[in-house]
Amino acid sequence: MANTKALSHEERKTAKRTARKNAAPKAARTEPRGSNKKKLKSLSKGQSKR
């Protein structure tokens, strides 16, 4: 997207919307979301520390 500093608010909105529409679609995920999260051990799930 070009420099939009000189544009008014409404012009900036339309410029962003057209840029979003013209962008190439994102590829599907190769791995599930959150797969890098730390996994909890089943014992520690229900117990609070104190």
Secondary structure, DSSP 8 states (H G I E B T S, - for coil): ----TTS-HHHHHHHHHHHHHHS------SS-TTTTS----TTTSS----
